[in-house]
Amino acid sequence: MYTPKGKFGWYELMTPDTAASATFYSSVIGWGTKEMGSPEAPYTVFLVGEHGVAGMMPLPPGAPPSWIGYIHVDDVDAHCAKITEGGATIWKQPTDVPGMLRFAVASDPQGAAFVLFTSNPDMKTPDNFPVAPTPGTIGWNELYAADLESAWTFYSTYFGWTKLTDMDMGAMGTYRLFDEGDNKPMGAGGIMTKPPAVPRPYWGFYFNVDSTSAAIERTTAAGGSLLNGPSQVPGGGWIATAADPQGVVFSVVSQNK
């Protein structure tokens, strides 16, 4: 049954060089790695301690190297039908990963990609699962939309997100903080109209680190490049955005510059 709610619950890197990417992110973010796939379908899980917080797979044919976020919903099939009515595109129809989840790959009406998934109800989250701002956890979800208001209509309608506040970013326009239902003081993420220099709408993700400046140093030492930052944001945190050696954009956040 369709219910208009959803929360980000998993993150996945699609890359042309999984071995190099494993080394890079282990160095920069501090993740451990564990191979969970098969020779026919290799899959790497990024770990904080013993717990998986994100995954990695070889780049599928025709897909751009990127991070993609998984949004948990009660019923993938019903949700696919609903978001299609709202102008979304389904790129991969609902598919089962036996014993784990059912998922579908989609993009919103402006072209930003995401994955819908419904997990196996028998797979419970451990009591000691790491939470933000523990280094290695995911700290923020950010959409660079073609148009803020129409993107907001889509996500608030089909995922039940609520607006916390609009922040005036001057020449960059409005930055909208949204809540997924967890009532976090700063919410779960933000949405803004992308600057003209950003070629396409996309979801970006911020990884918690010990120190933003130290993570930048590790990034450049490992062959990545700094795109902007470090910058201080409301709430006192420090952020930076970078690209890994394969050109995939990611961001880091910490309370320490």
ABEGO torsion letter per residue (X at the ends): XBBBBBBBABBBBBBABAAAAAAAAAAAAGBBBBBABBAABBBBBBBBEABBABBBBBBBBGBBBBBBBBBBBABAAAAAAAAAAAGBBBABBBBBBBGABBBBBBBBAAGBBBBBBBBBAABBBBAABBBOABBGBBABBBBBBABAAAAAAAAAAAAGBBBABBBBAEAAEBBBBBBAGAGBAAEAEBBBBBBAABABBBBBBBBBBABAAAAAAAAAAAGBBBABOBBBBBGGBBBBBBBBAAGBBBBBBBABX
